[in-house]
Amino acid sequence: MGLFNGFIKPGKGVRKQDVAQNFGFKRFFTTFGDKFWNLVTLNLLYFLINCPIFAIFAYLAGVGGVPYKTPVNVLFQPLVGVMRHGESHALNALYGVVGTQMEHRYPSTLTNVLLFVGLLSLLTFGISTAAMTYTQRNFVRREPGEIADDFFGCIKRNWKQSILLGLLDLLFVFVIAFDIVSYLYTTQSFGFLILFYLTLFLSLIYLLMRPYMYLMVVTFDLKIAKIIKNSWILAVSGIGRNLFCGIFSLITLGLNVVVFHFIPSLGVGMLFIFTASVAWFFQIYGAWPVVKKHMIDPFYEETAPSSSKKEDEDEDDGAVFRDRG
């Protein structure tokens, strides 16, 4: 596979007419319009698989916790001690000021169960993202197929590597976010400013790498380390297209945030109906032609038939490479 040295996994393959397709700006809107309702369906399937995350929200909201109260003001305890030796109007008035208490909840069996169920989303994130990537890759290639069959079939075939990649993805995102926040609120010395902007740059590159990582999981037979390395190379080589499509993805997410700020219920509804799949579709549309150019087209050229007999066999087969989806 040339520079990338990858291997194509067996699957139903790519038809010859799909290899020469154009992935321009105009074609994006045609594909997006044709597949919009499919994206809505895909978005619902994505959150269906990731439903354990709602248990995390319930846990953070204190559902099932045992309530108890604690004083807000540090003067509460001394004041209670003084009032035990006698009350007065002044002490009662002071108690009205410093006697405010806040309700808290400590974990119960139910909250522990909610936490355990919610942690399952760490496993479902990778497989659902890989499945959505595979289905959207077929949208971009204009391949016919059933959404549910593609989605759940991809999970069945790729769940092991998808779980591992999903865990690494979440870890990288957490580390990057933690570093950015840490440098942002640390004393702004020159050294910390350099680290802050370096972290911002690396986070941008990593965000551009993410669609390539999942595309390669569902397309090629590669080890995780090779996938990450190839994603870095592809993200840099196609940075112009990636940034352009990434901007549209950010606009989609930003619009959802703005709507949520003014109409929370509508904002939540948008997220669960179409925002996640649409934002990810922008990135897959930007990334797939780069993968095709650097990893699939070279494979097709290297394995081109040398005889007319082989050409006839390929015409009958109709597949250029075998993908693992």
Order of alpha helices (4+ residues) and beta strands (2+ residues): alpha-alpha-alpha-beta-alpha-alpha-beta-alpha-alpha-alpha-alpha-alpha-alpha-alpha-alpha-alpha-alpha
